[in-house]
Amino acid sequence: MKSDGNPVLIAGGGPVGLLCAWLLGRCGLPVRLFDNNAEPQADPRAATTHPATLELLAEDGLAADMARVGLVAPIFQFWDRPSGELVAQFDHALLKDDTRYPYVVQCEQFKTARLILDRLRKFPNVEVLYGHEIVDVSPTDRSVAVEVHGPGGVKSHTGSYLIGADGGRSIVRKQCGIAFDGFTWPEQFIVLTTPYDFEAERGYCYRSYFADPGAWCNCFKVSADGPPGLWRTVFPVIPEQSENDIMSDAGVQARMQKFFPSPQPYDIIHRNLYTTHQRVAQTFRRGRVLLAGDAAHVNSPIGGMGLNSGVHDAFNLADKLARILHDEADDEELDRYERQRRHVAVAHTQAQTIRNKRLLEERDPAVRRRNRDELRRQADDPVLARKFLLRTALFESLREADQIA
Ligand SMILES: Cc1cc2nc3c(=O)[nH]c(=O)nc-3n(C[C@H](O)[C@H](O)[C@H](O)COP(=O)(O)OP(=O)(O)OC[C@H]3O[C@@H](n4cnc5c(N)ncnc54)[C@H](O)[C@@H]3O)c2cc1C
């Protein structure tokens, strides 16, 4: 089915929406993207970009630019907080024959979004409209219309297809009546950002996970505004605590001191609280409306999989849409997008992120011991360690998706 001249509409100018716009725009297709913010949001969410994702982002030097403005992190550590023991260390160098990127790149998602935006500007066929909120969606058999609230009031736009990349609260998903099945974790996650140098002071690498039956922690480094960079620590917050207590100076100092005792108070640059869900949309496609990224699936950040899998959605979807609109593939290809990416969301992203959280928060001493033994066994055997990394670096999920007809 050839393009009817209507643009592909995209709801959401987060990294996934922008990436869809870039991938379709470079194929010469007309694209119009709407985002309700004035510019990409700079809150401290995704940073970890896995090797399989870097492979996809290699084109036009994007992965290289992300490494330049971010940090290269080849090592991944698991610690046991109560004993202070380094349980296991995985070095992505083991993947040197599998990928050009045997490391993770820690690049804050707003930097990735800006790098994509810079590339988008080369394409006159792509319009990026910030300050525009989609308020209504009306799909028909031949097109999709959206009502958009922008600086000039409410206007209607018609597209050949609509990609809902408008995040976890997606209005596109809701207006299409697509259920978002799953659950919400009872505890929120707090992110505390500090310049305290956990590498120099404590020997932690740029990505360290801490198991603790009291309260687990993920600790990782981002480049921020340049050397020396900042460290982000992510902790669970018990539901009984009030938000005021949690976010107060005394509350954040107590949390840091309990986990990482220090004679000095911590300099806390940012404190952010997130409600975290495990949910997957019932379908990723309703006619001419497609869902991608957080609009289609949300999960806990433990494992750094949310945005990575959103990027994988974007590549899969844009390739199929471009071929359909260039009359090189049938519209049913989009059902395959749904089969491939929904399978990954359920069988990989949901399953793995839930497992990661359970691993870090386990309370039973016997299970905790078994978990440590298992991690050590995998880290100590190069064959098992490579297998572990092929899964966590997301090569396995991409390979599995490829095999789905
Ligand atoms: C603490 C934390 C740490 C994380 N760390 C990682 C990590 O290391 N690695 C990883 O892979 N993932 C991580 N994630 C997940 C990652 O942040 C998300 O998966 C990612 O933001 C999804 O991108 P997106 O473009 O789909 O959605 P978003 O980034 O949410 O973007 C959606 C955009 O749509 C806009 N929008 C919403 N409604 C409308 C509307 N009606 N009209 C127009 N625009 C609209 C929004 O304003 C927003 O700009 C983390 C998440 C958290 C909370």
The ligand as an ORCA input file, in Angstrom:
! r2SCAN-3c Opt
* xyz 0 1
  C      14.494      5.837     37.594
  C      14.416      5.255     36.220
  C      15.565      4.775     35.635
  C      15.506      4.191     34.365
  N      16.660      3.696     33.820
  C      16.601      3.084     32.625
  C      17.809      2.585     32.021
  O      18.905      2.716     32.568
  N      17.710      1.972     30.818
  C      16.504      1.819     30.171
  O      16.469      1.217     29.088
  N      15.358      2.331     30.695
  C      15.381      2.948     31.894
  N      14.248      3.510     32.409
  C      12.994      3.500     31.602
  C      12.977      4.652     30.598
  O      13.112      5.886     31.266
  C      11.694      4.629     29.786
  O      11.517      3.332     29.272
  C      11.756      5.655     28.628
  O      11.607      6.978     29.088
  C      10.645      5.392     27.594
  O      10.758      6.330     26.546
  P       9.480      6.735     25.710
  O       9.959      7.661     24.651
  O       8.708      5.515     25.331
  O       8.531      7.478     26.750
  P       8.795      8.879     27.529
  O      10.240      9.094     27.753
  O       7.890      8.831     28.721
  O       8.279      9.966     26.504
  C       6.909     10.123     26.198
  C       6.705     11.559     25.736
  O       5.350     11.710     25.311
  C       4.865     12.956     25.819
  N       3.382     12.888     25.868
  C       2.623     12.252     26.783
  N       1.317     12.421     26.503
  C       1.262     13.182     25.378
  C       0.189     13.730     24.604
  N      -1.090     13.475     24.914
  N       0.484     14.477     23.520
  C       1.779     14.736     23.182
  N       2.832     14.276     23.893
  C       2.574     13.495     24.972
  C       5.522     13.065     27.177
  O       5.514     14.355     27.704
  C       6.932     12.577     26.856
  O       7.752     13.617     26.383
  C      14.264      4.107     33.673
  C      13.101      4.624     34.251
  C      13.181      5.202     35.511
  C      11.913      5.749     36.128
*
